[in-house]
């Protein structure tokens, strides 16, 4: 962040994906690297967590905000997509290899 000259404009916040320590409408950009993998759960449990995360991200987002999500679990994302379309509009998807896994980074815009 500092190397890019953004250090004073970005605050990194760690928190529970279902209960972020931020007031409603606080964020202009939310970035998340959503968990995935058999050691941490399965696609069904990930879908539940992802949906809760999107609900919480919507609460803390401003009307004109962006959400950037990185995940490998495409099945979980497909499961929740019809439910999150009312909260966020998909703008762009980029796929890439990450340690042998085909991950996706998706940019959304907040719908309020």
C-alpha positions as CSV (number, residue, x, y, z in Angstrom):
1,X,0.0,0.0,0.0
2,X,2.7,2.5,0.9
3,X,4.7,1.6,-2.2
4,X,1.7,2.5,-4.3
5,X,1.2,5.7,-2.4
6,X,-2.1,4.6,-0.9
7,X,-1.1,4.0,2.7
8,X,-3.0,6.9,4.1
9,X,-6.1,6.1,2.0
10,X,-6.6,2.4,2.9
11,X,-7.5,0.8,6.2
12,X,-7.0,-2.9,6.5
13,X,-9.6,-4.5,8.8
14,X,-9.6,-8.1,10.0
15,X,-12.9,-9.4,11.2
16,X,-15.4,-12.2,11.1
17,X,-16.9,-12.4,7.7
18,X,-20.4,-12.6,9.2
19,X,-19.9,-9.7,11.6
20,X,-17.5,-7.0,10.5
21,X,-16.3,-4.4,13.0
22,X,-17.5,-1.5,10.9
23,X,-20.6,0.7,10.9
24,X,-23.2,0.4,8.1
25,X,-22.4,2.3,4.9
26,X,-18.7,2.8,6.0
27,X,-16.8,1.2,3.0
28,X,-16.2,2.4,-0.5
29,X,-14.3,-0.8,-1.4
30,X,-14.4,-4.2,0.3
31,X,-11.9,-6.9,-0.7
32,X,-12.2,-10.5,0.5
33,X,-10.2,-13.7,0.0
34,X,-13.0,-16.2,0.8
35,X,-11.9,-19.5,2.4
36,X,-12.3,-22.7,0.5
37,X,-11.0,-26.2,0.6
38,X,-11.8,-29.6,2.0
39,X,-9.7,-28.9,5.1
40,X,-11.9,-26.0,6.0
41,X,-15.3,-27.2,4.8
42,X,-17.1,-28.2,1.7
43,X,-19.0,-26.4,-1.1
44,X,-22.2,-26.5,0.9
45,X,-20.8,-25.0,4.1
46,X,-18.8,-22.5,1.9
47,X,-22.1,-21.4,0.2
48,X,-23.6,-20.7,3.6
49,X,-20.6,-18.7,4.7
50,X,-20.3,-16.8,1.4
51,X,-24.0,-15.8,1.5
52,X,-23.6,-14.5,5.0
53,X,-20.4,-12.6,4.0
54,X,-22.2,-10.9,1.0
55,X,-25.1,-9.9,3.4
56,X,-22.6,-8.3,5.8
57,X,-20.5,-6.7,3.0
58,X,-23.7,-5.2,1.7
59,X,-24.4,-3.7,5.1
60,X,-21.0,-2.1,5.5
61,X,-20.9,-0.9,1.9
62,X,-21.8,2.6,0.5
63,X,-24.3,2.7,-2.4
64,X,-21.5,3.4,-4.9
65,X,-19.0,0.9,-3.5
66,X,-17.1,-2.0,-5.1
67,X,-16.6,-5.5,-3.8
68,X,-13.7,-7.6,-4.9
69,X,-13.9,-11.3,-4.1
70,X,-11.2,-14.0,-4.6
71,X,-12.2,-17.6,-4.4
72,X,-11.6,-21.1,-5.8
73,X,-15.0,-22.5,-4.8
74,X,-17.0,-21.7,-8.0
75,X,-19.7,-24.2,-7.1
76,X,-20.4,-22.3,-3.9
77,X,-20.5,-19.0,-5.7
78,X,-22.9,-20.4,-8.3
79,X,-25.2,-21.6,-5.6
80,X,-25.5,-18.2,-4.0
81,X,-25.5,-16.1,-7.1
82,X,-29.3,-15.8,-7.5
83,X,-29.5,-14.6,-3.9
84,X,-26.7,-12.0,-4.1
85,X,-27.8,-10.5,-7.4
86,X,-30.1,-8.2,-5.4
87,X,-27.1,-7.0,-3.3
88,X,-24.3,-6.8,-5.8
89,X,-24.0,-6.6,-9.6
90,X,-21.2,-8.6,-11.2
91,X,-19.0,-6.3,-13.2
92,X,-16.0,-8.4,-14.2
93,X,-14.5,-11.9,-13.6
94,X,-10.8,-12.8,-14.0
95,X,-9.6,-16.4,-13.8
96,X,-6.0,-17.4,-13.0
97,X,-3.9,-20.2,-11.7
98,X,-2.9,-20.0,-8.1
99,X,-0.7,-22.8,-6.9
100,X,-2.2,-25.2,-9.4
101,X,-5.8,-24.1,-8.6
102,X,-8.1,-22.2,-11.0
103,X,-9.2,-19.3,-8.9
104,X,-11.5,-16.4,-9.8
105,X,-11.4,-12.8,-8.8
106,X,-14.7,-11.1,-9.3
107,X,-15.5,-7.3,-9.2
108,X,-19.0,-6.4,-8.0
109,X,-20.8,-3.1,-7.6
110,X,-23.1,-2.5,-4.7
111,X,-26.8,-2.3,-5.3
112,X,-28.6,0.0,-2.8
